[in-house]
Structure formats: C-alpha cells, structure tokens
C-alpha cells in the first residue's frame, strides 16, 4: 500500500533530534498505520532501517530471554535482520513489541546503557496495557500515539496539497467560497473513516463497496485480536456479540 502522509511524522523527526531522546514507543490501535509510518520515517531520516517483527520471528522471543545485555541484543537484531546497525545512522524498529514483553522491558536498559542507538517500538494499545503491569519501562521511554487519519489527512490524500493548505490555513473566506465541496468531502470522510487501508482503497478505486469490504475485514480482525487478550469464556461472548 502506498504511503499516506501523516502529520505525526513531524513529531518523529523532532524525537530524533532531541538531546534527551529515549527509546520511543509508538502506540495506537491496530491498523492505524504505525508500522508504515515508522518505515517511512526510517527511509527519510536514516541511512538504513532494521526491523524486527516480534510477532513473526521465533528468534525474537529467544533473543530477549537470556538477559538484557544491550550489546548482545544489538548483535542479535543485526543477525536476524541482516542489517549492520550503527548508532544514530540506523533506525531499529521493534514491531508488535507487545508480543514479547521482555523486549518491551529491554527498552529500559537501552535508555540507560545504550542511549546512542535510535530505537522505535510499535505496539497496540490493548496489548501494551494488558502486559504492562510487569514489563512497562516507566520513565525510560518517550511515547507517541498514532490515531486514525484526521479529516485534514484525508483531504490531503484525496485532494492533494492545495486543498490541504487551504484547510490548514483556516481562511474562512476561501473555505466559505467552496463550502459545498468541504461538506461533500466531510461526508466522504465520515463514510470511509480514518483507517489508512480504507482511505487508500477509496482514493485508489472510489468504490464504496470495496470500502465496506475493507471495513468489515478490519472489524473481523479486531474481534480476533481482542479475543487473544482475554479468557476463553469472554472470547466466546465477544464473538457472539459481534
């Protein structure tokens, strides 16, 4: 899927340039575009990116089981991803970090022992909240939260930079002159919602049927994800109510 411009990219750049930078946790609901945003950030701001998928790599689990020796962990990430990792030049992305609680805990030691490494972790709000009782590195990380696309971001994706700039500048005379256009765009935004995959589908195909199919798939995925974080009895009720 093509990248859809997100305003939070500016906050990531500001994080990179902070003198007191700590490992970053990018939180957000499933499928709001966290991973895609971090990859875009890495491509624009760093020489290379090393991404460790904590939910897909069995090696990721064992990597953090032994201890929290940051030098050893860096060597392991380099071996798994096939990327040379250089402080300040390589962005390390720990994707779906809530699936490996000790990886989340390791961020404390990167903050204390290896602050020159640039590390971003992406995780769902649900998983981090549930597993954070014993592993969340309080005070040792920076945090940002990515939400579904705003109306402004939707306008940028659908209409381009000129319309976006008019909206951002808030010139009421210009906005009022084409008020019907903004009302129609708002209707389309309400229908599609802000999930990037849905917006991309609408921008690409203008098909309301495909929009609804994509939305239904996301709802199905949400049901599956919620049931992973609860007991079997509650999971059955969740599926009955959906």
MOWOWO-V284294 format. One record per helix or strand of 3 or more residues. SS is the DSSP state (@ for helix, = for strand). FROM is the first residue (numbers start at 1). LEN is the number of residues. If there is no record, write none. Layout:
ss->{SS	SS}
from->{FROM	FROM}
len->{LEN	LEN}
//
This chain:
ss->{@	=	@	=	@	@	=	@	@	=	@	=	@	@	@	@	@	@	@}
from->{8	23	34	48	58	70	90	97	101	118	125	141	151	161	172	179	196	208	232}
len->{9	6	12	6	6	12	6	3	13	7	11	5	9	9	6	14	10	21	10}
//
